[in-house]
Amino acid sequence: LIDPETLETETQAISGVFRASSAARHPNGKIYGVSSDEREIYELDPETWEGKSIYALGSNNRSVTAMVGASEKLYILPLGDYGTIYDIKTGVGVTFAEPSDGSAFPASSFYKGALAPNGCIYVQGRIGSNILKINTYTDEISYLSGGASRIGANVGHNGKVYNSPYGASTASVLDPDTDTLTSFGSFSGSLRYQLGPPC
């Protein structure tokens, strides 16, 4: 645990099980995470520090990123094969595939996304040139073109989505009002970047 005001840290023992490559806080006060190794969704109650598995993603649904959408559903981004939309209120999960042809997503495809003010999650691919767009009001899945090997995304104070380069030579900013992408900067060498939280 990190106190954002003092930057002091402390550890907290967790009972039960909670394994997560990433986690997201839900409006119900609980924390939800996924692990690419176990392929399960975990729930952590920060009041009792009790963790448990609540949903099995299946052997074909690898992910390292869980996000809460505007609909308060949990969106599990596809690291390969298929993604999952999990309704915490009903306990029902629905998988989603490539929006272009309904096939499985390529391996190591989508890592970290950002929820824009319009209720859509945007994720640039670690490989390939597609940007995954998930409308969390309607659960519509689509692709935008113009992306390039980027990982890490955050929403700026202006409401735009900023992406850091992973293999690309530039960073980018996406305007969710128009779904247009603009590249900026110049990066070279073998350095890899992942955005931290916005200032």
JODASUL-V141954 format. One record per residue. N is the residue number from 1. PSI is psi in whole degrees, -180 to 180 (NA if undefined). Layout:
n | psi
N | PSI
N | PSI
This chain:
n | psi
1 | 139
2 | 125
3 | 115
4 | -19
5 | -42
6 | -16
7 | 16
8 | 147
9 | 155
10 | 157
11 | 155
12 | 124
13 | 140
14 | 129
15 | 156
16 | -139
17 | 136
18 | 100
19 | 125
20 | 129
21 | -29
22 | 160
23 | 158
24 | 141
25 | 131
26 | 154
27 | -19
28 | 0
29 | -11
30 | 163
31 | 136
32 | 138
33 | 166
34 | 154
35 | 131
36 | -24
37 | -46
38 | -21
39 | 49
40 | 159
41 | 131
42 | 150
43 | 134
44 | 127
45 | 110
46 | -8
47 | -38
48 | -12
49 | 38
50 | 128
51 | 153
52 | 157
53 | 134
54 | -14
55 | 132
56 | 123
57 | -25
58 | 159
59 | -19
60 | 10
61 | 75
62 | 144
63 | 154
64 | 7
65 | 125
66 | 134
67 | 146
68 | 127
69 | 179
70 | -24
71 | -3
72 | 11
73 | 164
74 | 128
75 | 117
76 | 109
77 | 143
78 | 118
79 | -15
80 | 157
81 | -100
82 | 152
83 | 174
84 | 138
85 | 118
86 | 123
87 | 108
88 | -32
89 | -36
90 | -17
91 | 18
92 | 132
93 | 141
94 | 129
95 | 155
96 | 150
97 | -173
98 | 126
99 | -20
100 | -42
101 | 4
102 | 9
103 | 180
104 | 150
105 | 151
106 | 158
107 | 148
108 | 42
109 | -60
110 | 126
111 | -88
112 | 136
113 | -177
114 | 139
115 | 113
116 | 164
117 | -20
118 | 4
119 | 7
120 | 141
121 | 131
122 | 132
123 | 119
124 | 143
125 | 144
126 | -31
127 | 158
128 | -174
129 | 17
130 | 149
131 | 122
132 | 129
133 | 126
134 | 115
135 | 109
136 | 0
137 | -37
138 | -12
139 | 21
140 | 133
141 | 130
142 | 171
143 | 143
144 | 146
145 | 164
146 | -1
147 | 170
148 | 113
149 | 70
150 | 150
151 | 138
152 | 129
153 | 143
154 | 151
155 | 127
156 | 175
157 | -18
158 | 2
159 | -1
160 | 157
161 | 123
162 | 135
163 | 137
164 | 150
165 | 141
166 | -52
167 | -9
168 | 161
169 | -1
170 | 157
171 | 177
172 | 160
173 | 133
174 | 130
175 | 108
176 | -15
177 | -31
178 | -7
179 | 35
180 | 145
181 | 135
182 | 131
183 | 152
184 | 162
185 | 179
186 | 121
187 | 145
188 | 171
189 | -163
190 | 12
191 | 145
192 | 141
193 | 144
194 | 127
195 | 143
196 | -171
197 | 150
198 | 152
199 | NA
